[in-house]
Amino acid sequence: MACCALHNWILQDGPGEYVYDAAAWYTTLPRSIRNHSDMDQENVAWARKRDGMAQRMWEDKVGAAPDAW
């Protein structure tokens, strides 16, 4: 109950430095300098790392995989 009362006071009577309007909020959001190709390369690298770990776990469980796989 106290949190609701404090929330309402901040929105209605509190100082504007704590509650931004929509335009000000959007401009203060951090921007990423990463582009789509950087993220794709990172995803591929993590997928390779994941697959390598899975392969090592499988080999530890059942032994080395035959060359035909």
Number of C-alpha atoms within 10 A of each C-alpha: 6 7 8 9 10 12 12 12 12 14 14 11 8 13 10 11 6 8 13 12 8 8 8 10 10 10 9 9 8 7 7 6 6 8 8 8 9 10 11 11 11 12 12 11 12 12 12 12 12 11 12 12 12 12 14 13 12 13 12 10 9 8 10 11 11 6 5 4 4
